């Protein structure tokens, strides 16, 4: 019986130490999940920008302005939407900078393309 009490006393802080050692792994997983969510959101916003830009360009309006207005305000500064006119249609490619929550990491841009017929 005395042996069990001594052993329990020695192991008292072991769980706390193990938990503290696991916290960095949990933080890394949380950062990765948030970053993947940002990448997916940016790709969705790029698709929206490309469609809005192509719609505006098909009506002979400013595609770049339509693209910038179609994305969230915090992504609009990193948005570029050049239009390429063909004989019967227009193609707009939206490039949106992917934000990073870790300083120094660069994930590039999300690229999405939309084509619409020209309105004559």
Beta strands, then each sheet from edge to edge (+ up, - down):
strand 1: 79-85
strand 2: 89-97
strand 3: 109-117
sheet 1: 1+ 2- 3+
end
